[in-house]
Amino acid sequence: MNLSTYTKEFTYNLKLAYPIILGMLGHTIVGIVDNIMVGKIGPDELAAVSLGNSFVFIAMSLGIGFSTAITPLVAEADGKHNIEDGRSAFHHGLYLCTILGFALFTLIFFSKPLISFMGQPEHVVELAKPYLDIVAFSLVPLIIFQAYKQFADGMSETKYSMWATILANLVNVLLNYLLIYGVWVFPKLGILGAAIGTIVSRFVMLGYMHYVMHKKEKFHPFFKGFDLKKIKREVNMKIIRLGTPSALQMFFEIGLFTGAILLSGYIGTTSQAANQIALSLASFTFMFAMGLSVAAMIRVGNQKGLNDYKKLRIVALSMFLLATLLSIIFALLFILFHNSLPALFVDMNSLADLAKNKEVIAIAGQLLMVAAVFQISDGIQVVVLGALRGLQDVKIPMYMTFISYWVIGFPISIYLGIYTDLKATGIWIGLLAGLTSAAIFLYLRFNYLTKKLINQQL
């Protein structure tokens, strides 16, 4: 097969992926907006938001990862035109995600005292605690929203979550502006204002998603007959068997980046603030690969439903190629603007924090140079992971991601970050090693599985 076999899939891939990408960018922009607005108050406040979000991101990774089990099941049912299976996946997924949302909030709430024992500066910890209480509860509407989103994605209707997230961002920016700085009649709440903006915007996002999907005729058969008495243990277990390894895959990766935040905090406040800036920017570009990952999951799930494994492999490889090309473009942008991008996040007019902020920009610039390289590895590994989820192969990839991030990546981060002069840059070299290992292992797994499935049909 020549290159055009794969590139001719790009148009449909992007058509399916762009609403997902915009929706995911919306989630990331909520964090970036919070960081920019809070960063204008001071580096200590930015470090506190970073610390609080590190806890929430771990829980969020479990919830979002678990919810991805809904998409391949719905996509396979859609490929077969089986409404009953699609409705069952939606109802059971919504039920499980609601329980999980409340469970994750409870876990974070009672785990909060742990941040006092993580070697972080005491004043940063005290700032982070009340922020964490509010943002943790936003996990409830967010994880329920994910059930709606993953179902709609499985039906190849990817625009609804995009509009929901855009609306949520507008609400978040407005409330941040009013409540962080105390504009007009609103109180000046600082980082608590950012937390309130986040939780309100996520309830708005969930409400909008339910409203527009319930109105659309295509979804009417799937909304009918929701009854707790019809929730079946065997369907729940099928979703749990798919969702738990997917949740752990995402947990291992988010946990790796959270570990980087904590290691940076151990080095110092400026390193932690710089890490948060670089992580915000890397997360922004990573959402493009995440969007392609979901699109790969949908298309591979559809082809699995049709039992067309040759087409499945072509579709997936076209996604991998597209992700690689986009990642290279972002890598070049990071290299070109590694010094100017971090300056957006700090207030260089503040004389009191001028020296600290200059140091933050310098460290963040170094981190972006490393991030430029791991853009490529990160993009490949997440899209291959999406294709494997579309095949409903999640258990072996879970072990592969654990080894990559926690046996290879994090020990390198600890050694280079704490025991060498590389410090924050060394931490990110460890991230690069982990992500590159994951990309290689997961691609080998996909290559083996798809060739085996094609040979079985011959």
Buried (B, 14 or more C-beta within 10 A) or exposed (E): EEEEEBBEBBEEBBEBBBBBBBBBBBBBBBBBBBBBBBBBBBBBBBBBBBBBBBBBBBBBBBBBBBBBBBBBBBBBBBBBEBEEBBBBBBBBBBBBBBEBBBBBBEBBEEBBEEBEEBEBBEEBBEBBBBBBBBBBBBBBBBBBBBBBBBBBBBBBBBBBBBBBBBBBBEBBBBBBBBBBBEEEEBEEBBBBBBBBBBBBBBBBBBBBBBEBBEEEEEBEEBBEEEEEEEBEEEBBEBBBEBBBBBBBBBBBBBBBBBBBBBBBBBBBBBBBBBBBBBBBBBBBBBBBBBBBBBBBBBBBBBBBBEEBBEBBBBBBBBBBBBBBEBBBEBBEBBEEBBBEBBBBBBBEEBEEBEEBBBBBBEBBBBBBBBBBBBBBBBBBBBBBBBBBBBBBBBBBBBBBBBBBBBEBBBEBBBBBBBEEEBBBBBBBBBBBBBBBBBBBBBBEBBBEBBEEBEEEEE
